[in-house]
Amino acid sequence: MTSGLLIESFADFARSKNIDRPTMIAILEDVFRTMIRKKYGTDENFDVIINAESGDLEMWRTREIVDDNSEDIWDYDKIPLAEARKIQDDFEVGEQVAEEVKLEDFGRRVVQTARQTLIQKIKDMEKELLYQKYKDQVGDLVTVETYQLLKHEIILVDQENNELSLPRTEQISKDRYRKGEAVKAVISRVDMLNGTPKIILSRTSPVFLERLFEIEVPEIYDGLISIRKIVREPGERAKVAVESYDDRIDPVGACVGMKGSRIHGIVRELGNENIDVINYTENLELLISRALSPAKISSMQIDREAKRVSVFLKPDQVSLAIGKGGQNIKLAGRLVDMEIDVFRDNEGHEDDEDVDLMEFSDEIDEWMIEELRKVGLDTAKSVLALNKEELVRRTDLEEGTVEEILNILKQEFE
């Protein structure tokens, strides 16, 4: 293969991969200098001149002429006088000899290896460019096409046919995918695995919900309304705290839209995830009250140092505050960054169908009941309103103990 053909074929390949000319020249020179080092031990006294457009390549080796008996004749940049005069018979000691080295001098196998190396370098550069491109876009919303459905992830492709991954852990449980279908997600992170970039997408991230709000609510995109915090149980429920920088704009109303027109599109995209939009305030007591909506709080006691708050509600409001599977109280706690304990307001009437935990003292040890009461769970129904994981998290009880308590309480209402 001639140097012209090698450079021309490489240049065409590089251009197809959108590699710019200076980078292409640098890669070519690096490969040719590697060939020179392998053959001559060094490339310090070589000049490599490349014209990528015409395919011309010139490699020149420069050496200083020394006397035939000199100790320097073995230096890489020296040449004995007798050898120099074979090139040109009127050379003298001290002059410089420049010899052109042809690509053919390296042998067919070396040239073929050089071609493969050039292609590999372009592929490596393509991977690096892809990594940098998506690394700069982390947190951005993208619309990509479903390409392959695997057990632990969905492979999707962008407009340039680059592969992206949506792991099962980043999928909303209600999502269903079909090949060729368009999918919205945010770029969660970009990992480099064995030199190959892996672009990870997410639909469960709070950032994904934030980007959807930016699309649907112009006031958020324009900066008139700010999203202060988002907490989610993906596919189930979310709470979004918003704040307006313009007193004339109602941030909650702007986000929900006329008859829910703005928020409906977001809810559909998230598999009917229930979204509570809350007006943010620096008043912690008011923020907690809004976070526990739709429940109405009678009173509360805040321990800022322990980051814990005890809220008191009428009996008919307790289940609303806790929510299905404890979702409402869990999300409210994450939104205000405090542990929330719910207590029944003693002034209110008791639920006739509910049973005080102390009535189970013959079946449940008193220390266990006391542990539940510490976090505001003083009746059977208030305990049953939370799932096992949430009870383990909120109390010092072990999983097996919680299961035993739940079974005893369930039997009471069967």
Order of alpha helices (4+ residues) and beta strands (2+ residues): alpha-alpha-beta-beta-beta-alpha-beta-alpha-beta-beta-beta-beta-beta-alpha-alpha-beta-beta-alpha-alpha-beta-alpha-beta-beta-alpha-alpha-beta-alpha-alpha-alpha-alpha
